[in-house]
Amino acid sequence: MPGLRQLDVEARDGIVTLSGTVRTYYEKQLSQQRCKRVAGVIRLVDNVEVAN
């Protein structure tokens, strides 16, 4: 999905931080789901904003 390519992802000690802007709430949810499915992710910090 092209909108997800603009996100910044930082991972440290099992904590993943997402930041950036997506076009829709669906893209935001999708980015969260994909990160949570990665092995070793303990916590997700979501700093993604939806810009219409």
Distance bins in CASP14 RR format, pairs under 12 A and 6 or more apart:
PFRMAT RR
TARGET T0000
AUTHOR 0000-0000-0000
RMODE 2
METHOD distances of the structure
MODEL  1
1 7 0 0 0 0 0 1 0 0 0 0 0
1 22 0 0 0 0 1 0 0 0 0 0 0
1 23 0 0 0 0 1 0 0 0 0 0 0
1 24 0 0 0 0 1 0 0 0 0 0 0
1 26 0 0 0 0 1 0 0 0 0 0 0
1 27 1 0 0 1 0 0 0 0 0 0 0
1 28 0 0 0 0 0 1 0 0 0 0 0
1 29 0 0 0 0 0 1 0 0 0 0 0
1 30 1 0 0 1 0 0 0 0 0 0 0
1 31 0 0 0 0 1 0 0 0 0 0 0
1 33 0 0 0 0 0 1 0 0 0 0 0
1 34 0 0 0 0 1 0 0 0 0 0 0
2 22 0 0 0 0 0 1 0 0 0 0 0
2 23 0 0 0 0 1 0 0 0 0 0 0
2 24 0 0 0 0 0 1 0 0 0 0 0
2 27 0 0 0 0 1 0 0 0 0 0 0
2 30 0 0 0 0 0 1 0 0 0 0 0
3 20 0 0 0 0 1 0 0 0 0 0 0
3 21 0 0 0 0 1 0 0 0 0 0 0
3 22 1 0 1 0 0 0 0 0 0 0 0
3 23 1 0 0 1 0 0 0 0 0 0 0
3 24 0 0 0 0 1 0 0 0 0 0 0
3 26 0 0 0 0 0 1 0 0 0 0 0
3 27 1 0 1 0 0 0 0 0 0 0 0
3 28 0 0 0 0 0 1 0 0 0 0 0
3 30 0 0 0 0 1 0 0 0 0 0 0
3 31 0 0 0 0 1 0 0 0 0 0 0
3 48 0 0 0 0 0 1 0 0 0 0 0
3 50 0 0 0 0 0 1 0 0 0 0 0
3 51 0 0 0 0 0 1 0 0 0 0 0
4 18 0 0 0 0 1 0 0 0 0 0 0
4 20 0 0 0 0 0 1 0 0 0 0 0
4 21 0 0 0 0 0 1 0 0 0 0 0
4 22 1 0 0 1 0 0 0 0 0 0 0
4 23 0 0 0 0 0 1 0 0 0 0 0
4 24 0 0 0 0 0 1 0 0 0 0 0
4 26 0 0 0 0 0 1 0 0 0 0 0
4 27 1 0 0 1 0 0 0 0 0 0 0
4 28 0 0 0 0 1 0 0 0 0 0 0
4 29 0 0 0 0 0 1 0 0 0 0 0
4 30 1 0 0 1 0 0 0 0 0 0 0
4 31 1 0 1 0 0 0 0 0 0 0 0
4 32 0 0 0 0 0 1 0 0 0 0 0
4 33 0 0 0 0 0 1 0 0 0 0 0
4 34 1 0 0 1 0 0 0 0 0 0 0
4 35 0 0 0 0 0 1 0 0 0 0 0
4 48 0 0 0 0 1 0 0 0 0 0 0
5 20 0 0 0 0 0 1 0 0 0 0 0
5 21 0 0 0 0 0 1 0 0 0 0 0
5 22 0 0 0 0 0 1 0 0 0 0 0
5 23 0 0 0 0 0 1 0 0 0 0 0
5 27 0 0 0 0 0 1 0 0 0 0 0
5 31 0 0 0 0 0 1 0 0 0 0 0
6 18 0 0 0 0 0 1 0 0 0 0 0
6 19 0 0 0 0 0 1 0 0 0 0 0
6 20 1 0 0 1 0 0 0 0 0 0 0
6 21 1 0 0 1 0 0 0 0 0 0 0
6 22 1 0 0 1 0 0 0 0 0 0 0
6 23 0 0 0 0 1 0 0 0 0 0 0
6 27 0 0 0 0 1 0 0 0 0 0 0
6 31 0 0 0 0 0 1 0 0 0 0 0
6 48 0 0 0 0 1 0 0 0 0 0 0
6 49 0 0 0 0 0 1 0 0 0 0 0
6 51 0 0 0 0 0 1 0 0 0 0 0
7 16 0 0 0 0 0 1 0 0 0 0 0
7 17 0 0 0 0 0 1 0 0 0 0 0
7 18 1 0 1 0 0 0 0 0 0 0 0
7 19 1 0 0 1 0 0 0 0 0 0 0
7 20 1 0 1 0 0 0 0 0 0 0 0
7 21 0 0 0 0 1 0 0 0 0 0 0
7 22 1 0 0 1 0 0 0 0 0 0 0
7 23 0 0 0 0 0 1 0 0 0 0 0
7 27 0 0 0 0 1 0 0 0 0 0 0
7 28 0 0 0 0 1 0 0 0 0 0 0
7 30 0 0 0 0 0 1 0 0 0 0 0
7 31 1 0 1 0 0 0 0 0 0 0 0
7 32 0 0 0 0 0 1 0 0 0 0 0
7 34 0 0 0 0 0 1 0 0 0 0 0
7 35 0 0 0 0 1 0 0 0 0 0 0
7 46 0 0 0 0 0 1 0 0 0 0 0
7 47 0 0 0 0 1 0 0 0 0 0 0
7 48 1 0 0 1 0 0 0 0 0 0 0
7 49 0 0 0 0 0 1 0 0 0 0 0
8 16 0 0 0 0 0 1 0 0 0 0 0
8 17 0 0 0 0 1 0 0 0 0 0 0
8 18 1 0 0 1 0 0 0 0 0 0 0
8 19 1 0 1 0 0 0 0 0 0 0 0
8 20 1 0 1 0 0 0 0 0 0 0 0
8 21 0 0 0 0 0 1 0 0 0 0 0
8 22 0 0 0 0 0 1 0 0 0 0 0
8 31 0 0 0 0 0 1 0 0 0 0 0
8 45 0 0 0 0 0 1 0 0 0 0 0
8 47 0 0 0 0 1 0 0 0 0 0 0
8 48 0 0 0 0 1 0 0 0 0 0 0
9 15 0 0 0 0 0 1 0 0 0 0 0
9 16 1 0 0 1 0 0 0 0 0 0 0
9 17 1 0 0 1 0 0 0 0 0 0 0
9 18 1 0 1 0 0 0 0 0 0 0 0
9 19 0 0 0 0 1 0 0 0 0 0 0
9 20 0 0 0 0 1 0 0 0 0 0 0
9 31 0 0 0 0 1 0 0 0 0 0 0
9 32 0 0 0 0 0 1 0 0 0 0 0
9 34 0 0 0 0 1 0 0 0 0 0 0
9 35 1 0 0 1 0 0 0 0 0 0 0
9 38 0 0 0 0 1 0 0 0 0 0 0
9 41 0 0 0 0 0 1 0 0 0 0 0
9 44 0 0 0 0 0 1 0 0 0 0 0
9 45 0 0 0 0 0 1 0 0 0 0 0
9 46 0 0 0 0 0 1 0 0 0 0 0
9 47 0 0 0 0 0 1 0 0 0 0 0
9 48 0 0 0 0 0 1 0 0 0 0 0
10 16 1 0 0 1 0 0 0 0 0 0 0
10 17 1 0 1 0 0 0 0 0 0 0 0
10 18 0 0 0 0 1 0 0 0 0 0 0
10 19 1 0 0 1 0 0 0 0 0 0 0
10 20 0 0 0 0 0 1 0 0 0 0 0
10 35 0 0 0 0 0 1 0 0 0 0 0
10 44 0 0 0 0 0 1 0 0 0 0 0
10 45 0 0 0 0 1 0 0 0 0 0 0
10 47 0 0 0 0 1 0 0 0 0 0 0
11 17 1 0 0 1 0 0 0 0 0 0 0
11 18 0 0 0 0 0 1 0 0 0 0 0
11 35 0 0 0 0 1 0 0 0 0 0 0
11 38 0 0 0 0 1 0 0 0 0 0 0
11 39 0 0 0 0 0 1 0 0 0 0 0
11 40 0 0 0 0 1 0 0 0 0 0 0
11 41 1 0 0 1 0 0 0 0 0 0 0
11 42 0 0 0 0 0 1 0 0 0 0 0
11 43 0 0 0 0 0 1 0 0 0 0 0
11 44 0 0 0 0 0 1 0 0 0 0 0
11 45 0 0 0 0 0 1 0 0 0 0 0
12 40 0 0 0 0 0 1 0 0 0 0 0
12 41 0 0 0 0 0 1 0 0 0 0 0
12 42 0 0 0 0 0 1 0 0 0 0 0
12 43 0 0 0 0 0 1 0 0 0 0 0
12 45 0 0 0 0 0 1 0 0 0 0 0
13 40 0 0 0 0 1 0 0 0 0 0 0
13 41 0 0 0 0 0 1 0 0 0 0 0
13 42 1 0 0 1 0 0 0 0 0 0 0
13 43 0 0 0 0 1 0 0 0 0 0 0
14 35 0 0 0 0 0 1 0 0 0 0 0
14 36 0 0 0 0 0 1 0 0 0 0 0
14 38 0 0 0 0 1 0 0 0 0 0 0
14 39 0 0 0 0 0 1 0 0 0 0 0
14 40 1 0 1 0 0 0 0 0 0 0 0
14 41 1 0 1 0 0 0 0 0 0 0 0
14 42 1 0 1 0 0 0 0 0 0 0 0
14 43 1 0 0 1 0 0 0 0 0 0 0
14 44 0 0 0 0 1 0 0 0 0 0 0
14 45 0 0 0 0 0 1 0 0 0 0 0
15 35 0 0 0 0 0 1 0 0 0 0 0
15 38 0 0 0 0 0 1 0 0 0 0 0
15 40 0 0 0 0 0 1 0 0 0 0 0
15 41 1 0 0 1 0 0 0 0 0 0 0
15 42 1 0 0 1 0 0 0 0 0 0 0
15 43 1 0 1 0 0 0 0 0 0 0 0
15 44 1 0 0 1 0 0 0 0 0 0 0
15 45 1 0 0 1 0 0 0 0 0 0 0
15 46 0 0 0 0 0 1 0 0 0 0 0
16 31 0 0 0 0 0 1 0 0 0 0 0
16 32 0 0 0 0 1 0 0 0 0 0 0
16 34 0 0 0 0 0 1 0 0 0 0 0
16 35 1 0 1 0 0 0 0 0 0 0 0
16 36 0 0 0 0 1 0 0 0 0 0 0
16 37 0 0 0 0 0 1 0 0 0 0 0
16 38 1 0 0 1 0 0 0 0 0 0 0
16 39 0 0 0 0 0 1 0 0 0 0 0
16 40 0 0 0 0 1 0 0 0 0 0 0
16 41 1 0 1 0 0 0 0 0 0 0 0
16 42 0 0 0 0 1 0 0 0 0 0 0
16 43 1 0 0 1 0 0 0 0 0 0 0
16 44 1 0 1 0 0 0 0 0 0 0 0
16 45 1 0 0 1 0 0 0 0 0 0 0
16 46 0 0 0 0 1 0 0 0 0 0 0
16 47 0 0 0 0 0 1 0 0 0 0 0
16 48 0 0 0 0 0 1 0 0 0 0 0
17 31 0 0 0 0 0 1 0 0 0 0 0
17 32 0 0 0 0 0 1 0 0 0 0 0
17 35 0 0 0 0 1 0 0 0 0 0 0
17 41 0 0 0 0 0 1 0 0 0 0 0
17 43 0 0 0 0 1 0 0 0 0 0 0
17 44 1 0 0 1 0 0 0 0 0 0 0
17 45 1 0 1 0 0 0 0 0 0 0 0
17 46 0 0 0 0 1 0 0 0 0 0 0
17 47 1 0 0 1 0 0 0 0 0 0 0
17 48 0 0 0 0 1 0 0 0 0 0 0
18 27 0 0 0 0 0 1 0 0 0 0 0
18 28 0 0 0 0 1 0 0 0 0 0 0
18 29 0 0 0 0 0 1 0 0 0 0 0
18 30 0 0 0 0 0 1 0 0 0 0 0
18 31 1 0 1 0 0 0 0 0 0 0 0
18 32 1 0 0 1 0 0 0 0 0 0 0
18 33 0 0 0 0 0 1 0 0 0 0 0
18 34 0 0 0 0 1 0 0 0 0 0 0
18 35 1 0 0 1 0 0 0 0 0 0 0
18 36 0 0 0 0 0 1 0 0 0 0 0
18 38 0 0 0 0 0 1 0 0 0 0 0
18 41 0 0 0 0 0 1 0 0 0 0 0
18 43 0 0 0 0 0 1 0 0 0 0 0
18 44 1 0 0 1 0 0 0 0 0 0 0
18 45 1 0 0 1 0 0 0 0 0 0 0
18 46 1 0 1 0 0 0 0 0 0 0 0
18 47 1 0 0 1 0 0 0 0 0 0 0
18 48 1 0 1 0 0 0 0 0 0 0 0
18 49 0 0 0 0 0 1 0 0 0 0 0
19 28 0 0 0 0 0 1 0 0 0 0 0
19 31 0 0 0 0 0 1 0 0 0 0 0
19 35 0 0 0 0 0 1 0 0 0 0 0
19 44 0 0 0 0 0 1 0 0 0 0 0
19 45 0 0 0 0 1 0 0 0 0 0 0
19 46 0 0 0 0 1 0 0 0 0 0 0
19 47 1 1 0 0 0 0 0 0 0 0 0
19 48 1 0 0 1 0 0 0 0 0 0 0
19 49 0 0 0 0 1 0 0 0 0 0 0
20 27 0 0 0 0 0 1 0 0 0 0 0
20 28 0 0 0 0 1 0 0 0 0 0 0
20 31 0 0 0 0 1 0 0 0 0 0 0
20 46 0 0 0 0 0 1 0 0 0 0 0
20 47 1 0 0 1 0 0 0 0 0 0 0
20 48 1 0 1 0 0 0 0 0 0 0 0
20 49 1 0 0 1 0 0 0 0 0 0 0
20 50 0 0 0 0 0 1 0 0 0 0 0
20 51 0 0 0 0 1 0 0 0 0 0 0
21 27 0 0 0 0 1 0 0 0 0 0 0
21 28 0 0 0 0 1 0 0 0 0 0 0
21 31 0 0 0 0 0 1 0 0 0 0 0
21 47 0 0 0 0 0 1 0 0 0 0 0
21 48 1 0 0 1 0 0 0 0 0 0 0
21 49 1 0 1 0 0 0 0 0 0 0 0
21 50 1 0 0 1 0 0 0 0 0 0 0
21 51 1 0 1 0 0 0 0 0 0 0 0
21 52 0 0 0 0 0 1 0 0 0 0 0
22 28 1 0 1 0 0 0 0 0 0 0 0
22 29 0 0 0 0 1 0 0 0 0 0 0
22 30 0 0 0 0 1 0 0 0 0 0 0
22 31 1 0 0 1 0 0 0 0 0 0 0
22 32 0 0 0 0 0 1 0 0 0 0 0
22 46 0 0 0 0 0 1 0 0 0 0 0
22 47 0 0 0 0 0 1 0 0 0 0 0
22 48 1 0 1 0 0 0 0 0 0 0 0
22 49 1 0 0 1 0 0 0 0 0 0 0
22 50 1 0 1 0 0 0 0 0 0 0 0
22 51 1 0 0 1 0 0 0 0 0 0 0
22 52 0 0 0 0 0 1 0 0 0 0 0
23 30 0 0 0 0 0 1 0 0 0 0 0
23 31 0 0 0 0 0 1 0 0 0 0 0
23 48 0 0 0 0 0 1 0 0 0 0 0
23 49 0 0 0 0 0 1 0 0 0 0 0
23 50 1 0 0 1 0 0 0 0 0 0 0
23 51 1 0 0 1 0 0 0 0 0 0 0
23 52 1 0 0 1 0 0 0 0 0 0 0
24 30 0 0 0 0 1 0 0 0 0 0 0
24 31 0 0 0 0 0 1 0 0 0 0 0
24 48 0 0 0 0 0 1 0 0 0 0 0
24 49 0 0 0 0 0 1 0 0 0 0 0
24 50 1 0 0 1 0 0 0 0 0 0 0
24 51 0 0 0 0 1 0 0 0 0 0 0
24 52 0 0 0 0 1 0 0 0 0 0 0
25 31 0 0 0 0 0 1 0 0 0 0 0
25 32 0 0 0 0 0 1 0 0 0 0 0
25 48 0 0 0 0 1 0 0 0 0 0 0
25 49 0 0 0 0 0 1 0 0 0 0 0
25 50 1 0 1 0 0 0 0 0 0 0 0
25 51 0 0 0 0 0 1 0 0 0 0 0
25 52 0 0 0 0 1 0 0 0 0 0 0
26 32 0 0 0 0 0 1 0 0 0 0 0
26 33 0 0 0 0 0 1 0 0 0 0 0
26 48 0 0 0 0 0 1 0 0 0 0 0
26 50 0 0 0 0 1 0 0 0 0 0 0
27 33 0 0 0 0 0 1 0 0 0 0 0
27 34 0 0 0 0 0 1 0 0 0 0 0
27 48 0 0 0 0 1 0 0 0 0 0 0
27 49 0 0 0 0 0 1 0 0 0 0 0
27 50 1 0 0 1 0 0 0 0 0 0 0
27 51 0 0 0 0 0 1 0 0 0 0 0
27 52 0 0 0 0 0 1 0 0 0 0 0
28 34 0 0 0 0 0 1 0 0 0 0 0
28 35 0 0 0 0 0 1 0 0 0 0 0
28 44 0 0 0 0 0 1 0 0 0 0 0
28 46 1 0 0 1 0 0 0 0 0 0 0
28 47 0 0 0 0 0 1 0 0 0 0 0
28 48 1 0 1 0 0 0 0 0 0 0 0
28 49 0 0 0 0 1 0 0 0 0 0 0
28 50 1 0 1 0 0 0 0 0 0 0 0
28 51 0 0 0 0 0 1 0 0 0 0 0
29 35 0 0 0 0 0 1 0 0 0 0 0
29 36 0 0 0 0 0 1 0 0 0 0 0
29 44 0 0 0 0 0 1 0 0 0 0 0
29 46 0 0 0 0 1 0 0 0 0 0 0
29 48 0 0 0 0 1 0 0 0 0 0 0
29 50 0 0 0 0 1 0 0 0 0 0 0
30 36 0 0 0 0 0 1 0 0 0 0 0
30 37 0 0 0 0 0 1 0 0 0 0 0
30 48 0 0 0 0 0 1 0 0 0 0 0
30 50 0 0 0 0 0 1 0 0 0 0 0
31 37 0 0 0 0 0 1 0 0 0 0 0
31 38 0 0 0 0 0 1 0 0 0 0 0
31 44 0 0 0 0 1 0 0 0 0 0 0
31 46 0 0 0 0 1 0 0 0 0 0 0
31 47 0 0 0 0 0 1 0 0 0 0 0
31 48 1 0 0 1 0 0 0 0 0 0 0
31 49 0 0 0 0 0 1 0 0 0 0 0
31 50 0 0 0 0 0 1 0 0 0 0 0
32 38 0 0 0 0 0 1 0 0 0 0 0
32 41 0 0 0 0 0 1 0 0 0 0 0
32 43 0 0 0 0 0 1 0 0 0 0 0
32 44 1 0 0 1 0 0 0 0 0 0 0
32 45 0 0 0 0 0 1 0 0 0 0 0
32 46 1 0 1 0 0 0 0 0 0 0 0
32 47 0 0 0 0 0 1 0 0 0 0 0
32 48 1 0 0 1 0 0 0 0 0 0 0
33 41 0 0 0 0 0 1 0 0 0 0 0
33 44 0 0 0 0 1 0 0 0 0 0 0
33 46 0 0 0 0 0 1 0 0 0 0 0
34 41 0 0 0 0 0 1 0 0 0 0 0
34 44 0 0 0 0 0 1 0 0 0 0 0
34 48 0 0 0 0 0 1 0 0 0 0 0
35 41 1 0 0 1 0 0 0 0 0 0 0
35 42 0 0 0 0 0 1 0 0 0 0 0
35 43 0 0 0 0 0 1 0 0 0 0 0
35 44 1 0 1 0 0 0 0 0 0 0 0
35 45 0 0 0 0 1 0 0 0 0 0 0
35 46 0 0 0 0 1 0 0 0 0 0 0
35 48 0 0 0 0 0 1 0 0 0 0 0
36 42 0 0 0 0 0 1 0 0 0 0 0
36 43 0 0 0 0 1 0 0 0 0 0 0
36 44 1 0 1 0 0 0 0 0 0 0 0
36 45 0 0 0 0 0 1 0 0 0 0 0
36 46 0 0 0 0 0 1 0 0 0 0 0
37 44 0 0 0 0 0 1 0 0 0 0 0
38 44 0 0 0 0 1 0 0 0 0 0 0
END
